[in-house]
Amino acid sequence: MQLDVERQLRTAHEPLSILVGTDIWDLYVFGVTRVHRDWWVQIAVVGPRACTVTVRVDSAGGRAAAAHEIIKLVTAWLLEDTSSDHAFLEHPGLEARAS
């Protein structure tokens, strides 16, 4: 099933803009699901290209810590990957823990 990102963005909150290298990227959160102690966050990333990411973060540290981790993960991915239109990102420590 392909996600209609344009439709989702019309209902999303205002984006968070981040600078990655020399490019400005707008991050639109369009879905958050809690599973046990993790948040699964769906984000449209719009800049020189448009793509989506699903980010898994630990909810134990609260929203601020989760937001910080999401920005770090998305920034690192954008610096490394210049062609993918979707990615699944999570902190390496979460990989070892079962949801």
Buried (B, 14 or more C-beta within 10 A) or exposed (E): EEEEBEEBBEEBEEBBEBEBEEEEBBBBBBBEEEEEEBBBBBBBBBBEEBBBBBBBBBBEEEEEEBBEBBBEBBBEBBEEEEEEEEBEBBBEEBEEEEE
